[in-house]
Amino acid sequence: MRLAMLVVLASCCSWAQPPSDCKPSSLNIPGAPYPCIFPDHSVAFRVEAPKAQKVQVRLGGLHDMTRGADGLWTVTIPPQVVGFHYYAIVVDGSPVADPATRTFFGSGWDNSGIEIPAPDASFYSAKDVPHGDVRQNWYYSKVTGKMRRAYVYTPPDYDSNARGRYPVLYLLHGWGENEQGWENQGHVDFIMDNLIAAKKAKPMIIVMDNLNAAKPGADSSLYDARTIIARPTMADVLPPPGVPAKGGRPAFPSNWDTTFTEMMLTDLIPMVEHTYRVLPGRENRAMAGLSMGGMQSFLTVLPNLDKFAYLGGFSGNSAAFGGGFDPKTSNGGVFADAAAFNKKMKVLFLGIGSVEGPATKNFSEQLTKAGIHNVYFESPGTAHEWLTWRRCMEDFAPRLFR
């Protein structure tokens, strides 16, 4: 309680206006001037914690704040990469969300978020075009024995076109995130609205479910309190493909991949196809995901080519943790017959940030050498972060259901 009171004052007592060239982040609560972003993308923070001994900002590392005579703690940190970033205020060693911003579930807890303006932000921004809806759909899972929630995007004409039926993309978040990620952090609804309005993508339904799936009695958590404090971002826990995690592979439950696949095929897809006006058949079904969600998509789709015709991995795929690639044996031998695979898989998409390393590009080249058709996409100047995945989505979605 004491810690919360130390920081909560920031939202009501730190309204002094920043320099004129420091613009409040678009993710600040209404009226909050801090954090603010300078033209060079350096960021100024101000909080009030009068009884604290040490206050820091955790964003791309820890940055010590300075306590002024007025009792306010301030710091301006170096320029940040464009796009969305999680951050936290650390008060006497304990990380908390900054009450001056909205919060976003990532790395296993509700972080603050900041958006560094990107030059290509238009494609994921709200525009004066027809907008789809994002609905919350609760359903019971027989596999997990629990109620589950999926977020479902329906295209702009879904309600007005009562006879229309639509293909479906199942789209997954990454480690420590949940079914809200693609809407809140990824702006997938705006991306799709803009693509559909420009006639670059076909209207489709997008289903966003939670990767946490465990059978009754099993541990469904993919993170714990120690991870939240020790590893501040998803990139720290699940590094770029081909780069080993510190201490080895993250400690995911041993059956996290198979349980989700079973749940998806048994519960989620039937629920979606019963509830929404969906076009039937594998040619109208796609699956993709970011990071761990990309791995899950590969682990679900490749053994089930009778159910899916499109597959995308954004900073995550079946080669995400290294190891040699042999088309005759990898992924259960699904790539052994290139002609047969290419006939079934209409789009195999591999996306990555240019700062993440060469592993995904190498995987794409190995697939191509083996005769496997695939699309390689690289987001310039970004790492294991949401701007990479927004850009992947903008490139991937127009390729679907053609």
C-alpha positions in Angstrom: 0.0 0.0 0.0 2.8 2.4 0.9 4.5 1.8 -2.4 1.3 2.4 -4.3 0.7 5.6 -2.5 4.3 6.8 -3.3 3.7 6.5 -7.0 0.0 7.2 -7.4 0.6 10.8 -6.6 2.4 11.1 -9.9 -0.9 11.2 -11.8 -2.3 14.1 -9.9 0.6 16.1 -8.6 3.1 16.2 -11.6 1.2 18.3 -14.1 3.8 20.9 -14.6 4.1 21.5 -18.3 7.1 20.0 -20.2 9.2 21.9 -22.7 7.2 23.0 -25.7 9.1 20.6 -28.0 8.4 17.6 -25.7 5.1 16.1 -26.8 3.1 13.8 -24.4 3.0 10.2 -25.5 -0.2 9.2 -27.2 -0.7 6.5 -24.5 -0.8 8.9 -21.6 -4.0 9.2 -19.7 -6.0 12.4 -20.7 -4.2 15.5 -19.6 -1.0 13.9 -18.4 2.0 15.8 -19.9 4.6 13.2 -18.9 6.1 11.0 -20.2 6.8 13.2 -23.2 8.9 12.7 -26.3 11.4 15.1 -27.8 11.9 15.4 -31.6 15.1 13.2 -31.4 13.0 10.5 -29.6 14.6 11.0 -26.2 11.9 10.7 -23.5 11.4 12.8 -20.3 9.7 11.3 -17.3 8.5 12.9 -14.1 6.9 11.2 -11.0 6.2 12.1 -7.4 7.5 9.7 -4.8 8.4 11.9 -1.8 9.4 9.2 0.6 11.3 7.0 -1.9 15.1 6.6 -1.6 15.6 5.6 -5.2 13.4 5.9 -8.3 14.3 4.6 -11.8 12.7 4.2 -15.2 13.0 0.7 -16.8 12.9 1.2 -20.5 15.7 -0.4 -22.6 17.6 -0.7 -19.3 17.4 1.1 -15.9 17.7 4.9 -15.8 18.2 6.6 -12.5 15.9 9.5 -11.8 17.0 12.7 -10.0 15.0 14.1 -7.1 14.5 17.9 -7.3 13.9 20.4 -4.6 10.2 20.2 -5.3 10.2 16.5 -4.4 9.6 15.4 -8.0 11.8 12.8 -9.6 12.8 13.4 -13.2 15.0 12.0 -15.9 15.4 12.3 -19.7 16.5 9.0 -21.3 18.4 8.6 -24.6 16.5 8.3 -27.9 14.3 5.3 -28.3 13.5 3.2 -31.3 10.2 4.1 -33.0 7.1 2.0 -32.1 5.5 0.7 -28.9 7.5 -0.1 -25.8 6.6 -1.5 -22.3 8.1 0.4 -19.4 7.9 0.6 -15.6 8.8 2.9 -12.8 11.0 1.2 -10.2 10.6 2.6 -6.7 13.1 1.4 -4.2 13.6 -1.8 -6.2 9.9 -2.6 -6.9 8.6 -2.1 -10.4 5.2 -0.5 -10.8 3.2 0.9 -13.6 3.3 4.6 -14.2 -0.2 5.9 -13.3 0.2 8.6 -15.9 -0.2 6.1 -18.7 -2.5 3.4 -19.9 -1.4 -0.1 -19.0 -0.8 -3.1 -21.3 -0.5 -6.7 -20.4 2.9 -8.0 -21.4 5.8 -10.0 -19.9 3.2 -11.4 -17.4 1.9 -8.2 -15.8 0.3 -4.8 -16.5 3.1 -2.5 -17.7 3.0 1.1 -18.7 3.3 1.7 -22.4 4.8 4.4 -24.6 4.5 5.0 -28.3 7.5 6.6 -30.1 6.0 8.0 -33.3 7.0 6.0 -36.4 7.2 7.5 -39.9 5.0 4.8 -41.2 2.4 4.9 -38.4 -0.4 5.7 -40.8 -1.1 2.1 -41.7 -2.0 1.2 -38.0 -3.7 4.5 -37.2 -7.4 5.2 -36.9 -8.7 6.8 -40.1 -12.0 8.0 -41.4 -12.8 4.7 -43.0 -15.5 2.0 -42.2 -14.5 0.2 -39.1 -14.9 -3.4 -38.0 -15.7 -4.5 -34.5 -13.7 -6.4 -31.9 -16.0 -8.6 -29.8 -15.3 -10.6 -26.6 -16.5 -14.2 -27.0 -16.6 -16.4 -23.9 -16.8 -20.1 -24.4 -16.3 -23.3 -22.5 -13.3 -25.5 -23.3 -13.8 -29.2 -22.8 -10.0 -29.8 -23.1 -9.0 -27.3 -20.3 -12.2 -27.6 -18.3 -12.5 -23.9 -18.1 -14.3 -20.9 -19.5 -12.0 -19.1 -22.0 -12.2 -15.7 -23.8 -11.4 -15.0 -27.4 -11.3 -11.5 -29.0 -12.9 -11.6 -32.4 -12.5 -9.0 -35.1 -15.4 -8.8 -37.6 -14.9 -6.7 -40.8 -16.8 -3.5 -41.4 -19.6 -5.0 -43.4 -20.2 -8.1 -41.2 -23.5 -6.8 -39.6 -24.8 -5.1 -42.7 -24.1 -8.0 -45.1 -26.3 -10.5 -43.4 -25.7 -13.2 -46.0 -22.0 -12.7 -46.2 -19.6 -15.5 -45.1 -16.0 -14.9 -44.3 -12.6 -16.7 -44.1 -10.9 -16.8 -40.7 -7.4 -16.0 -39.5 -6.5 -17.4 -36.0 -3.9 -14.8 -34.7 -1.8 -15.5 -31.6 0.1 -13.2 -29.1 3.6 -13.9 -27.7 5.0 -14.9 -24.3 3.6 -13.2 -21.3 0.8 -11.5 -23.3 -2.8 -12.5 -23.8 -5.7 -12.3 -26.2 -5.9 -8.5 -25.8 -2.4 -7.9 -27.3 -3.2 -7.8 -31.0 -5.9 -5.2 -30.5 -4.3 -3.1 -27.7 -0.7 -3.2 -28.6 -0.9 -4.4 -32.2 -3.8 -2.2 -33.5 -4.8 -5.1 -35.8 -8.3 -3.7 -36.1 -7.0 -0.5 -37.6 -4.6 -2.3 -39.8 -7.4 -4.4 -41.2 -9.8 -1.5 -41.5 -7.3 0.4 -43.5 -6.3 -2.5 -45.7 -9.9 -3.4 -46.4 -10.9 0.2 -47.2 -8.0 0.4 -49.7 -9.1 -3.0 -51.2 -5.7 -4.4 -50.4 -7.0 -7.3 -48.2 -10.1 -9.4 -48.3 -12.6 -8.9 -45.5 -12.0 -11.6 -42.9 -12.7 -12.6 -39.3 -9.7 -12.6 -37.0 -9.8 -14.7 -33.8 -7.4 -13.9 -31.0 -7.2 -16.4 -28.2 -5.0 -16.9 -25.2 -2.0 -19.2 -25.5 -2.2 -20.3 -21.9 -3.9 -23.6 -22.2 -3.6 -26.5 -19.7 -5.6 -29.5 -18.9 -7.3 -29.8 -15.4 -4.7 -30.1 -12.7 -1.8 -28.8 -14.9 0.0 -25.5 -14.5 -1.2 -23.0 -17.1 1.1 -20.2 -16.2 3.9 -19.3 -18.6 5.5 -16.8 -16.1 5.9 -16.2 -12.4 6.5 -13.3 -10.1 10.3 -13.7 -10.2 10.2 -13.6 -14.0 8.2 -10.3 -13.9 10.9 -8.6 -11.9 14.0 -10.2 -13.3 13.0 -10.1 -17.0 11.4 -6.9 -17.9 10.4 -7.5 -21.5 9.3 -10.4 -23.7 12.4 -10.0 -25.8 14.5 -10.8 -22.7 12.6 -14.0 -22.0 12.1 -15.2 -25.6 15.0 -13.9 -27.6 15.2 -13.6 -31.4 15.1 -16.9 -33.3 18.4 -18.7 -33.3 19.6 -16.9 -30.1 19.5 -19.1 -27.0 17.6 -17.8 -24.0 19.8 -17.1 -20.9 19.9 -20.4 -19.0 18.5 -22.3 -22.0 15.0 -22.5 -23.4 12.3 -20.6 -21.3 10.6 -22.9 -18.8 7.3 -23.4 -20.6 5.0 -26.2 -19.4 6.1 -29.3 -21.2 2.7 -29.7 -23.0 1.9 -26.1 -23.7 2.0 -26.6 -27.5 0.0 -29.8 -27.7 -2.6 -28.8 -25.3 -3.3 -25.5 -27.1 -3.5 -27.3 -30.4 -6.0 -29.9 -29.0 -8.0 -27.1 -27.4 -8.1 -25.1 -30.7 -9.2 -28.0 -32.8 -11.7 -29.4 -30.2 -13.2 -26.2 -28.8 -12.1 -23.0 -30.4 -12.6 -23.6 -34.1 -16.0 -25.4 -33.6 -17.2 -22.4 -31.4 -16.1 -19.9 -34.0 -17.8 -21.8 -36.9 -21.0 -22.2 -34.9 -21.1 -18.6 -33.7 -20.0 -16.6 -36.8 -20.8 -16.7 -40.5 -17.6 -18.5 -41.6 -16.6 -20.0 -44.9 -15.9 -23.7 -44.5 -12.8 -25.7 -45.4 -9.0 -25.4 -45.1 -8.8 -22.9 -48.0 -10.6 -20.4 -45.8 -8.6 -21.0 -42.6 -5.3 -19.4 -41.7 -3.1 -19.2 -38.6 -0.3 -16.9 -37.6 1.3 -15.5 -34.5 4.2 -13.5 -33.1 7.2 -14.9 -31.2 5.9 -17.8 -29.1 2.6 -17.5 -30.9 4.4 -18.0 -34.2 6.0 -21.2 -32.9 2.6 -22.4 -31.8 1.1 -21.6 -35.2 3.8 -23.8 -36.9 3.3 -26.6 -34.3 -0.5 -26.5 -34.9 -0.6 -26.0 -38.7 2.2 -28.2 -40.0 0.7 -31.5 -38.6 -2.8 -30.4 -39.8 -2.5 -29.4 -43.4 -5.9 -30.8 -44.0 -7.3 -28.0 -41.8 -5.2 -24.9 -42.8 -3.9 -23.5 -46.0 -2.1 -20.4 -44.7 0.6 -20.0 -42.1 2.5 -17.1 -40.7 5.3 -16.7 -38.2 6.3 -13.2 -37.0 9.6 -13.5 -35.1 8.7 -17.1 -34.4 8.6 -20.3 -36.3 9.5 -24.0 -36.1 13.2 -23.1 -36.3 13.0 -20.5 -33.5 15.3 -22.3 -31.1 18.0 -23.2 -33.6 19.1 -26.7 -34.6 19.8 -28.1 -38.0 17.2 -28.1 -40.7 16.7 -31.2 -42.7 13.7 -31.1 -45.0 13.4 -34.9 -44.9 13.0 -35.1 -41.1 12.2 -31.6 -39.7 8.7 -31.0 -38.4 7.8 -34.6 -38.8 8.9 -34.7 -42.4 6.2 -32.3 -43.6 8.7 -30.7 -46.0 10.0 -34.0 -47.4 7.8 -33.8 -50.5 8.1 -30.2 -51.7 5.5 -30.5 -54.4 2.9 -32.0 -52.1 3.5 -29.3 -49.5 3.4 -26.5 -52.0 0.1 -27.8 -53.3 -1.5 -27.7 -49.8 0.1 -24.6 -48.4 -1.0 -21.5 -50.2 1.2 -19.0 -48.2 4.0 -19.8 -45.8 5.1 -16.4 -44.4 8.3 -15.8 -42.4 8.6 -12.3 -40.9 11.3 -10.8 -38.7 12.8 -7.5 -37.6 16.1 -6.6 -39.2 17.8 -6.2 -35.8 16.8 -9.7 -34.7 19.5 -11.6 -36.5 19.8 -13.8 -39.6 18.2 -17.1 -38.3 14.7 -16.5 -40.0 16.3 -15.4 -43.3 18.5 -18.5 -43.2 15.5 -20.7 -42.5 13.7 -19.1 -45.5 16.7 -19.7 -47.7 16.9 -23.4 -46.6 13.2 -23.9 -47.4 13.7 -22.3 -50.8 16.7 -24.5 -51.5 14.5 -27.5 -50.6 11.9 -26.3 -53.1 9.4 -25.1 -50.4 7.6 -21.9 -51.5 7.8 -19.2 -48.8 7.6 -15.5 -48.3 10.3 -13.7 -46.3 9.6 -10.3 -44.9 12.0 -8.1 -42.9 10.9 -5.0 -40.9 13.7 -2.4 -41.3 15.4 -1.2 -38.1 13.2 -3.0 -35.6 13.9 -5.8 -33.1 11.6 -8.2 -31.2 8.9 -5.6 -30.7 5.4 -4.7 -31.7 6.3 -2.4 -34.7 7.9 -5.5 -36.3 4.7 -7.5 -35.9 2.4 -4.7 -37.0 4.5 -4.4 -40.2 4.4 -8.2 -40.6 0.6 -8.1 -40.3 0.3 -5.4 -42.9 2.3 -7.5 -45.4 0.8 -10.9 -44.5 -3.0 -10.0 -44.5 -3.2 -9.0 -48.2 -1.7 -12.4 -49.2 -4.6 -14.3 -47.5 -7.6 -16.0 -49.1 -6.8 -15.0 -52.7 
